[in-house]
Amino acid sequence: MERTVSLTICSLAALAVPVVLALGPVRDTSTRSGDDVTRTEVRRAEEGWQLLVDGEPFYVKGAGVEFGDMEALAAHGANAIRTWRTDNGRRSGKEVLDQAHARGLKVAMGIDVGRERHGFDYDDPSAVAAQLDRIRTEVIALKDHPALILWGIGNELNHHAKNPKVWDAVDEISRMSHDVDPHHLTTTSLSGMDPAGVRLVQERAPDLDVLSVQMYAEIEILPERIAASGWDGPILVTEWGATGYWEVQKTSWGAPIENDSSTKADFYGSRYEPSIASQRAQVIGHRGGLAPDHADGALGRRRRKAGDVHTRRPRLAPHGHLGDQGHAQPRADVALGLVAGPDHLGIHGRAVDLQADPAGDDHGRGHDQLQHAIAIGCVLLPI
């Protein structure tokens, strides 16, 4: 039996999880607002879930991009990008979509949604209603662009959050998006893949078409998380990669003791096949992320091994950062190919300075220094 959900698609990366939970209603997206609008579907066939763009199979390969070099990304074999908001303070959503379209990239357009950890109160109905009105305006303004394939509703809204009403708001945003834009799918990106959290999203936001997850060291247990979660729909892995600075041991003064870039590069190579490629029945795309950190100045000593990983992987390969406590200014050792950050893009082992994200969508120290330096992969919703 085959199940289809149609939508106008850009491209994004995410993961899928197995379980006995129902997916949102199948949507008829046969009517199109314009000849150039891309039509996207997620279809469940005998071999598993598949993303289709204008009727053709489309496996998301890309990264999250806000200020990075899309041309370089496309040259490395990407087919999609993800954003975190419709206006990043430097380029409008329309400008991002135009630039992606000119380079043959599809876009999973992020929608900024209030985070409890930043003070948003989901018990305040006026604030929730005002947010929905603002997002409706953003969706209407961009919905007919040919590069668009998916709406990413919020980013890691489960991170340091306790109020389950956030998922009621996400469901309302998804329903509104489908009403005004029946051609594109919706998703939300979770921090990790806690089975109880996944079930909460499925129960309170059933209108979502795709579940997206973001995991670094824990990507190694993605297959187990999928099996335990109860989600049987399509998944996008929107961030994954080397072990993050928040997942390592710390010095006596609280500084993370990060892995060097060679070790991080090895993590990409060792984690992809068993954790992501093995889940093709549900994972319809992925986007590699890079754990933010500081360079220690030893670029030359650590490039070679990471570069070796680049030669073993597909064209769009993962990247490694230099760990340790070095320069005060954030830097990245782009060891495996291509890394996109908020201000610059580095290619093939060239160190680049990266500035803070002016929009302030932080995960902590690392986001401020290097927001989503991208390495490998796919993007259904994230470079």
N, C-alpha and C positions, 0 to 999 in steps of 0.2 A: 504494500500500500504506500502511496506516495502523498506527501503533504507539502503544499506550496504556500509560501508567503512572498508576495511580490513587492518590489519597492524600487525606487529610483536610487541608484547606488553610486557611491564614490568608493573609497576603499579604506578599510580599517582593519585592525587586527584584534583577534580575540580568541577565547577558548570555549570548549564545550564540555558539558558535564552530563553523565548518564544518570537516570533515575526515573521514578514513576510519577513525575509531576507533569501536569498539562502545560503546553505552550499556549501562548495567546491565540486568539481567533485567526483563522486563515483569512488573509485580506485580498480582495480583488483590486489589483492595481492596473487593470487593463486600460482604464481611461487615463490619458496623459494630458498634462496641462500645456505641453508644447512639443514640437517635433524633436527638439534637442534633448529633452529630459531623458536621463538614463533610467532604464527599467531594471530593477533588481529583485531577485527572489531568493529565498532559502527553501530548498526542496529536500524532502526526506525520501531517498530512494533505498533500494535494497542494500547498497554498500554503505549507507549512512547519509549524513547531512551534506549538502552541497550548496554553495553560493553561486548564483547565476547572475550575470550582468548582460542585459539584453539577450537572454537566452543562452549565453555561452558560459561554461564553467569558469569561475574566477576564484582562485585561492589567493587571499590577501598576503602580499609581501611588501613590507615597508617599514615605516617608523613614524614617530610622533614629531611633527614639525610645527614650530611657531615662527622661528626666525632663521631656520637653517636654509641651506642651499638646495633647493628642489632639483635644480638641473643636475647637480652632482649625484643626488640620490637616484634620480631616474637613470643616469648613466651607469649606475651600479646595479641595475636590474629591478628596481622597485616598481610596483604598479599602483601603490596607494600611499596616502599619508593620513595621519590623524591630527586633529587640533584639540585644544582643551576649552576653547571659547570662540565665539563668533567674531570677536574683535579683541586682538591682543595688545592694543595700545599703539602699535606701529603699523599694522596692516589690517584693513577691514576684512571681514569674512569674504566679501566679493572679490577683493584683491587676491586673497589666498586661493580662492577657487579659480580665478582667472589664470593665475600663475601655474597652478597645478594642471589645469586643463591644457595649457600651452605646451606642457611637457609630457602629456599623455598619462597623467596621474589621476586616480580617483581619490575622493576625499570623504573621510568620516568626520563630519563636522561636530566638534564638541560644543555643548551647551553648558554655560556656567550655571551651576545650581548651588544655592546657599548651603554651607557646611556648618553643622552643629559645632564642630571644633573651632570655628571662626565666629561663633556667636549667633548664628541664624536660629530663630526660635520657631519650630514647626507647630507649636501650640498657639501661635499668633495667626489667626485666620486672615487678617488683613495683609500681613507680610507675605503669606503663601499666595494669596490672590494677586497681589501686586507682582510677585515673581512670575506667576503664570502669564499675566498680561504682557510682561516684558519679553518673555520667551516666545509667546505667540507672534509678536512683532518681528523677532529675529528669524523665526522659521518662515514666515510669509515672505520676508525679504530675500531669502536665499533658496527657497525650495525648488525653483525651476532651473537652477544652474546645472548644465550637463555633467559637471565633474562630481556632483554630490551623489553619494550612494547610501549614507547612513547618518543618523543623528545619535551622538553619544551624550546621553543625559547625565551630566554630573561626572565627577571623578572621585572615586574612593569615598563615597558618602557614608560608608560604614566605618571609616577610620575614626576612632575616638568618638563614636556616636552611640547614644543610648535610646533616643526617641524613635520608635518604629514608624511614626507618622511621616518621616522623610520618604518612605517607600510609597505611602499613599500619594504624596505630592509627585513622585516620579511617575507613578501610574497615570495620574491626571495629566502630566506633561506629555506622556506617551500617547494617550488618547487624543489630546488636543492636536498633537503633531500628525497623527494619522488622519484626523478629520480635515485639517487644512492642507495636508500633503500626503495623499494616499500612495505615493510612489516610492517612498523610502522607509527603510526599516528603522527601528529604534533599539538601543541597547543602553546599559549602564555598566561602568567598570568598577569592579569590587577590588578592595585591597585584600589579597589572599582569596581563599575559597573555603571558608569555614562552612561545614555542612548546615549548621543551624542558621547561619546568615543567609545562605543560598535559599533555604526553604522559606525564610521570612520574605525575601524578595519575591519568590515565586507566588507566595500566598497574597502579598499585598500589592504587587505590581505585575499582575498577570498579562498586562497588555504588551509588555516588552517582547520583542521578536528574538533577540539574541542576548545571551549572557556573556559579559566580558570579565576576565579575571587578570590580575596583575600580581606576579609572584617572582621572587628572585631565588634565594636559596631553596625556598619551598616548592619551586617548580619541579623539583625531583619527586615530590609526592603528588603531583597533579593527577596522575591516573587513579591513585587511591582516593583523592578528594572528589574526583568526578564520580567514582563508584559509590561513595558514601553520601553524596549530596542530594540525590533524588532528582537532579535535573537531567532530563533526557533530550533537551533541545540543542540547537547549535551553540557553539562557544567560540569566542575570539580571545586570544591571548594578547592583550593590549600592552603589557609590559612584562618582560622576563629577562633573565640574564645572569650575570655574576652575582656573588653574594654581596648584599648591600652593606653599607657602613653601619646600619642599625642592627645588623645580624651578626656582627663579629665581636670578639672580646675587646675590652677597653683597657687603656692604661690606668694607673692609679689616679690620674688627674682627669679621667673621663674621656680621653680622646680615643676614637676607634682605631684599632690596629688592623688596617685593611690589607687584603691580599695584593701582591704586586700584579702588574698587568699580564705577565705570562700566565699566572695562576687563573686570573679572571678569563683570559682567552681560552684556557683549557676547560673552564666551566661551561662556556658556550658550546664547545665541541662535545663535551661529555653529556650535557643535559638535553640537547635538542632531540636526538633520535629517540631515547627511551621515554622522554616526558611529553614531547609535542608531536613529533612525527608519528609516534605509535598511536596517537589518539585521532587519526584522520576521520574516523567515523563521526566525530562530533566537532572537532576543531576545524573551522573553516578559514582560518588565517591566524597570523601572529605578527607581533611587532616587537623587535628586540629593544630592550632598554638598557641603559648603562648606569650602574651604581655611581653616584657622584662621589668625587673624592679630590684630594690634593695630589699634585705631582711631587715627587721627591727629587726631581732633577736627574734621575738616572735613566733618561730616555733611551740612550744608546744601548745600555745593558739589557733592556727588557723588550725591545721591539722584535727581535728576531723570532723568538718562539711564538709570539702572538701572530706575527706575520705568517708563520708556518700554518697556523690554524686557518688563516684566510685562504691559503692555497688548497686546503682540504675541503672547504665548504663551498656552497653555491656562490654566485657572483656577489649577492648582497650578503656580506658576512658579518659576524658579530665583532665586537670591539672590546678592547681591554683598556682600563684606565690604570695609571700608576697609583698605587696606594701609598701608605706611609704618611708621615706628617712633614711635608716639605714647605713649599712656597706659601706665602700668605695669600697670594692671588690664585684663584682656582684655575687649574690647567687640566688638559686632558691629553693623554697619550692615545692617539687614535691608532691603535695597533693593527686592527684587522680590516681596514677598509674605510668605513665611513661612519662618522659620528656627528650628529647634529645637536647643537645646543641652542640656547636662547639667543646667542649673538653670532656665533661663528660655526663653521663646519670644518672638520679636519679630515684629511684623507691620507691613508697609508702611512701611519706613523708620524705624522707631522703634529707637533704640539701646538695647541692654540689656546689663547686666553678666552675665557667665557665670562660674561657678565651676568649679574643677577636678573631674574625674571621680573620685569616691571609690573606685571599684572598680579604678582604675589600669590599664585596658586602653589603653595609650598607643601612639601612633605616633611619639612624640617630644614636643617642646615644645607643638605645636599641640593634641594630644589633651588635654593637661593643662589648656589654657586654654579650649578650645572643642571638645568632642568631637562630631564629626559634626553640626555645625550643618547643618540640612537645608534644601535649597532646592526641588528639583523632583522630580517623577518618580514612580517606582514603587518598590515594595519587595517583593521576593520574599524575600529574606532579611533591608536598611535601608531615616521619619520616616520 
